[in-house]
Amino acid sequence: MTASSTTAPTPAGRARTGGPQDSGPKILEHVLGWTLVVVVAMFVTQLGLM
């Protein structure tokens, strides 16, 4: 028996590699990420670094 036939299939049909889980609201992650970008940009401009 090969290793691929003994493992259970994942919902996406791919083997898990130990990366981040595919759970959680994606929109919240994107909104928080862009908010962080804007805050850092404002901080940099206030310090006069750009």
WOZIDA-V295394 format. One line per field, one symbol per residue. ss: DSSP state (a for helix, b for strand, c for the rest). burial: 1 if it has 16 or more other C-alpha atoms within 10 Angstrom, else 0. Layout:
ss: ???
burial: ???
This chain:
ss: ccaaaacccccccccccccccccccaaaaaaaaaaaaaaaaaaaaaaccc
burial: 00000000000000000000000000000000000000000000000000
